[in-house]
Amino acid sequence: MSAASSTIAGVRGGRSAPAQPVNILWLTSGLGCDGDSIAMTSATNPSLEDLLRGCLPGMPPIIIHNPLLAYENGGSFLEAFEDAAAGLLDPFVLVLEGSVPNEEINGDGHWAGLGVDPASGQPILTTSWLDRLAPKAAVVLALGTCAAYGGIPAMSNNPTGAMGLRDYLGWRWTSRRGIPIINLPGCPVLPDSITETLLKVVLHVAGLGPAPELDRQGRPIEIFGRTVHEGCNRAGLAESGLFADAHGDSRCLVKLGCKGPIVKCNVPVRGWINGLGGCPNVGGICMACTMPGFPDKYMPFMAAAVGARLYASAARLAHGPIVRHLRELRIRRTFDVEPPWRRPGAQLRSGYQRSCPGAPAAAHSRARPAVALW
């Protein structure tokens, strides 16, 4: 999907679309699996097609240069990257997918690259593209846990010295518009989170919206503002001390290794595709794939951490049964019972007073509504 195949023009919302498109230069040549590009194709709100066809009112034209999705290849595909590096393509957003290798320790070879330098006949290193493109980009997006923090290629005992984009450019680095690197972690990233973030970034670049608000790890707060546990439909079961002992159990999965209470991720709330699916929503544990310390700090994945075991024991043996008993008692005696005036009879007992002169007075049963104390 490059300039020749996805330029968008037309009229949106009764107004002419902006003449100048926003280009998205997408490097998939980091150390990774292209999983985020694949995931993006299943986004629905907004979909990739919505972005490319300009279906959303007011949005500028978008051109995505992604080697996985492009029709062009070889030198034709790299023209946009060379133009951007030369300052001939503006504005553009730079996206990195995959972690950054340490090319200072590559010996006689290289770890990762995209394209061939015609002068030397050698691969153009991914780090070279980053050095050339990042200073000229309006916004830089690290897509996926590998690009954001290093991810699996950067785990203990790796030979490449892999790291996240902020580790490479610097955690205080900002784009020429003063925007820090936006980290969008996930393995892969939730599809709708990719397209939603791209849309917001493009709108900001076009002067039509604010930049995403980021937390101290560079993540959009709107997406990563709460934990998996806070958005999980099993969280109430944990509060009541109800924990699964085996997979297939509908209770809280913390004892089976779920890292939900300490992981920032919106999958339980948003679902995976069309609002459906996602790890805990379909009975799987959260493996913390969106977190900076993934995977090393969370292995073995299927084993509960000490803190999780203590939390489960306290909830199961102490406050959980008490809270559950009192809540069930209140439900049974108060909230699961109809009001007493809903009965047949010759008298109106709801408390309503007739105001017509001469009308017989209603018998009143001043039943107080139940107060929700739980």
N, C-alpha and C positions, 0 to 999 in steps of 0.2 A: 504494500500500500504506500506507494511513493508519489512524488509530485505528478508523474505522468498518469497515474491511475486513480487518484483519489482527491484531486482538487475539487472543491465544492464551491458552487456559485448559485445564486438564485435569490429569491425573496422569502423572508421569514417574518411571520407575524405582521405582514403588511408593510414592512420596511425593507429597504435594500440591504443585503448582507454586507458586512465590511469587506472592502476590496482586498485587504491584505490578510492572507491566511496566517495562522500560527502553525509553524512546523514543529513536529515532535521527532527529534532524532533519538532513535532507540538502539542502544548498544546491548546486544545479547551476548557479547563476546567476553563477559566476565566468566569466572569459574562457576558454572551453574548448569541447569538442565532445560532452560527455556520454558519452565513450567508456568511462570507468570504470564507469558505471552499466550500460552495455550489456555490458561484459566480465563484470561480476558475475553476469549471468544465465546464464553458461555454467560457473560454478563447480560443482565436483562433490564436493570434500572439504574442508570441508562445502559443501553446495549452499545456494543462497538459500532453497530450499524447506525444507531441514533447519532453518535458523534460524527461519523464520517459523512453522513448524509445531511447533517445540519438540521435534524428534526426538532431540536429544542429552540423555542423562540429567543431571538436575541444573541445567540451564540455565534462567534466568528467561525469562518471556515477552518477546518483542521486538516492537516496533511501529516499522516503518520508514516515514518520511514523505519520500518521494522524488517530485518532480514528474514524472519520466519514467515512473515505475511506478504512480503513484497513480490510483485511480478518481475521486476527488474532484478538483475544479478550482476556480479562482478563490478567492473568499473562504472557501469551505468548506475548501479545502486549507490555507489559511493560518491557520486557527483554532489549530492546534497551535503554530505559530511565535509567534503573538501571546500564547498562554497561557504559553509558555516565557519570553518576554521579560518578562511580567508576574509571573513567579515562581510560576505556578500549575501548572507541569508539571515534576515532579522525581521521579527523576533523568532526565537526558537526555544524550545524546552528540551533539555537533555535528560534522557532516562538511561540509567544503567541497570541491567539485570545480570546478576551473578557477582561474586565477590572479586575483589581486586588482588591479583597476585603480586608478590614482591619480585619484580624483575631484576632487582639488584643481586639476587641469588640464583639466577637461572642458568648459571654455568655457560656453556657454549650454545644454548638454545634459547627458547622463550616459553612462557607459560600460556599466554593467551593473546590473540590478535584478531584483527578484522581487515582483510584486504592485503594487497601487496604494494610496497613502495616501488614505483616504476624505475626510480633512479638506482636503487640498490638491489632490487629483486628480492628483498627480505620482507617478511610479514610486518605490517604496521601494528605495533603493540597496542593492546587495549589501554594501557597506561599512557601511551602517546596520544591517543584520541582524547583521553580525559584531560591531559595537560593542554591540548590545543583547543578543545571545545568548551570546557567548564568556564573559563574566564569570560567567554562571549555569550554564554547562555543567560536567558532571562531568569529561568528557574532550573534547578537541578533536582531530580527525583531518583532516590535509591529504591528500586522496586524489588521487593522480596527480602527475606531475611539474609540471604547471601550478600546482596548489595548493601543492605543497611548495616549489618554487623559482622559479616563474614560467613555465618551459617555453618553448614556441614563441611564445606571445603576448608574452613578455618579451625576445625576442631583439633584437639590435642594430637600431637605427633604428625600433623600434616607436613608435606615436604615443600609446599609452595609459598609459605609465609602469607597465606591469604588473609585478607582483612576487609572491613566494610569501607564504603566510600568516604565516610567522615573520618575514619582512621587514616585514609590516604590523603585527602585534601586538607584535613584539619577540622576539629570540632567547632572552631570559631569561624570557619570559612563561610562566606556569604556570596551570593551571586552578584552580578553587577547592578541588580536592582535591590540589593540589600537583604535578600531572602536566604535564610539558612537552608542547607540541604534538607529536603523533606524525606524522611524515612517512612516507607510503607512496608513493614515487615509481614511475613507470612510464608508458608512453605507448602503450596504457593499462597499468594495473597488472595483473599476473598474476591471473586470476580467483580462484583458491584463496587467494592472499595476502590478497585483500580480505575474503573471508568468514572466513578464519582469524583475521585481526586483529580484525574486528568481534566475533567470538565471544569472544576473549580480553579485549577491552575491556569487553564486556557482563558477563562473569563477574567481572571486577575491580570494576566499578561495583556489582554485586550482592553484593560481599564474598565471592565464591567462588573467587578466584584472584588472583595477583599482577599488577601492571601490566607491560606488555611492557618488557623491558630495551632501552634505546635507545643508539645510538652517538652520536658528537658531532654528526652531521648530523640527529639526531632519528629515525633509521630503526630499526626493530626488528632487533636483532642476529641473532636467530634466522633472519630472512629475508635480511638483507643483510650477513651476517658474512663472506662470502668472495666472491671475484671470479668473473666468468663463466668465465675461463680455468681457475680451480681446480676448477670443476664440470663443465667441458666434456669430452665423450668424445673430443675431438681433441687434448687437452692433451699426452698421451703422444707423439703424433706430432710436436708442436712440440719436445718435449725431444730427440727423435731427429733434429731438423733436417729434418723432412718438411713442406713448406709448399705449399699449392695455388698454382698459377699462373693458374688460371681457375676460374670458377664451375662447379659440377658435379663438382669434384674433391673427394675425400673427405678430403684432408689439411687441416692447420691453415689457417685463413683470415686470419691476421694480415697477410700481404702484400697481401691484397685489401681492407684497410681495417677489419678486425674490431678493435674496441676492447676485446675481452674481457679482456686482462691487467690493465686499469686500471679496470674497471667492476664495481661491486657490484650483483649481481643473482642471483636463484635460478632463473631460467628453465631453464638447462641441467639442473639437478637435478630440478626439479619438473615440467617439461613445461608445456604450456599448458592443455589440456583432458584430463582423465582421465589425466594423466601423460604425454601424447603431445604432440608438436609443440614449438614455441618456436624462436626465430630460429636459433641455431647448430645445433639438433637437426635441422633440415630443410634445412641448407645455406646459411642466410643469415648475414650478418655481424651482429655486435653493433654497434649505432649509438650506444650509451651513453645510451639514453633515460631511464635511471633516475638519471643523475648531475646534480649541481647546475649544472654549466656547459652542459648541453644546451640548445639545439643548437650554440651558437656555437663552443664550444671543440673541437668534433669534426667540423667541416665542412672540406672536402667529405667526405661520409660514406664514399665509395668509395675514398678515398685513404689509404694507410698513413702514419701519423705517422713522424717521424724516429726516435723511440725504437723503434717497431715494426720498422722496416727494419733498424736496428742489431741488434736482438734476433734477427730472422730470419737475418741474415747470419752472426752469431756462432754460432747454433745449427746452421746449415746447413754452414758451412765449418770450424768448429773442434770444439767438444765433441760436437756432434750425431753426426757420422759415427763418432767414436771410441766413444761410448757405445753406438751402435747396433751396431757391429761386435763389441765385446766381449760385449754382451748376446746377440746372435745366436749367437756362438761358444759361450757357456755353455749356451744353450738346446739347440743342436745336439748338443753333446758330453755334457751332463749331464741337463738337465731334460726333454728330449724323448726320453729313453732309459729303457726299463723296467729294473728291478733284475735282476741276473744270476740270481737263484734262481728266477725264474718260467720254468722249463723242465721238460719231461717227463724222467723218469728214475727209477731204483730208489732213489735216495737223496734225503732231505729236506735241502735246502741253505739253508733260510730262517734258520737260526740257532736254531730251536726245539730245546730239550732235553727228551727224554722222561724222565719220572721213575719209570716202572714198573720194578720189579726184574726183571732178566733181559732187558729189552727191548734190542734192538740199538741201539747208539749211532748217533745221526744224524751224518752228515758235515756239518761246519759250514763255511759260506762266510761269514766275518765281513765281509760287504760293508758298508762304512760308508754311511749315508745321505748324499745330496748336501747340502752346506751352501749355502744360498741367498745367494751373494755376487754382487749385481748393482748 
